[in-house]
Amino acid sequence: MFRRREAVPFSFVAESDRFRSNVTPPPRERASVSQLAARSLVGLTVVAGLVGSLILGLPALSPAQSPSHAEQTEATPGH
């Protein structure tokens, strides 16, 4: 493999940790009204999907009384 011919001084590496740029980044552009509306619409769609899946999934998760349970209780006294 290729190897560097010149060594990097340790002081240069140590100074790179402390380096602060004097160039300020440009200010962030403000979102337009249509961008804010689109973001809120996407957020509401995601929340509505989660709530809808929770509403539709709760009946499947709740323990339901099955008719076979009632038949088993009637069969035990005659046993």
Secondary structure, 3 states (H helix, E strand, C coil): CCCCCCCCCHHHHHHHHHCCCCCCCCCCCCCCHHHHHHHHHHHHHHHHHHHHHHHHHHHHHCCCCCHHHHHHHHHCCCC
